Amino acid sequence: MIEQYPDVVQRLVREGHELANHSYSHPDFTKLSEAAILAELRRNERSIGAILDAPDPMRPFFRFPYGTYDMRVLETVIGAGYLPIHWGIDVLDTVGEPKSAAFVTERLLAIDDEELPATIVLAHCTQAVAEALPSIIEGYAARGYELRTLSEVLGP
């Protein structure tokens, strides 16, 4: 989709959002050879790099498609220079029937203060998430939280 919407990728970076590699075609990495894994990483790097005219705008973070990995896959991704990231909370916006903005908002604002700090939330580029974000950000701010990039949370 990044090649279909290069202007969106450029806007994300221009507005200060952080990019991470997630593969080019979203395969289950546990079913790929090491060479195929590396090809997925490199193809996505080249595609984003061409859009942004930057050599490596997605390092150091990588999220496994479907969240699936094993030790071989983990070692391959780390060996390619990435820091694998996994979510702590799944919005479930792409699971089952299409979700509404109300579902996404309710699900995320219901997370208690013991589970929420410094967690990574998995949400996809869906209309429901886009519509829910202002309410979610407002709700978290009212509880004293603010959204941060991975680099800000994990540091150098």
Order of alpha helices (4+ residues) and beta strands (2+ residues): alpha-alpha-beta-alpha-beta-beta-alpha-beta-alpha-alpha
